[in-house]
C-alpha cells in the first residue's frame, strides 16, 4: 500500500475544519433564508378581515347591566363639546376584577354594575377594555370583548 506524502496529509488535516466551517455557514444561511421566507409568506397570507382587539384604558361614565351597554371615555382623548358619548356593547364572557381574579360565565363586571335594584350606574369607574370596532356602513359598532376593572 503506497504512503501519502506528508504535504497531502497536512492539507487534509487543514481542510477538514474548513469544510466543517463551510458546512455550518451554509446551514446557518439556509436557516436564515427559511426564516425570512417563512415570515414573508405569513405576512402575505395575513387576512385583512381578521379582527384584532384594541386595548383601551379610561373611565366608564354610564353603564346599564340589562342592555350591557357602557359609555366610555378613553384616557388622553380630547373631546369637543358636541361630541357624543362612545357606547360599547359588553359581550365579554369573562372579566377581571381589581385583584386580578378572572370571572367566567358571562356575568356582568361588578365595577360596571349599579346598585342592587338599579341596573344603571353612573359611577365613574376606571377600566381597561379590549375592544373591536365594526363598521357596517352606518353607525360604527364598538364591542368590548374583555373588561378589566382598575378601581
Secondary structure, DSSP 8 states (H G I E B T S, - for coil): -----HHHHHHHHHHHHHHHHHHHHHHHHHHHHHHHHHHHHHHHT--TT----EEEEEEEEEEETTTTEEEEEETT----TT---EEEEE--S-EE-TT--EE-SS---TTT---TT-SEE---EEEEEEEEEE--SSS-EEEEEEEEE--
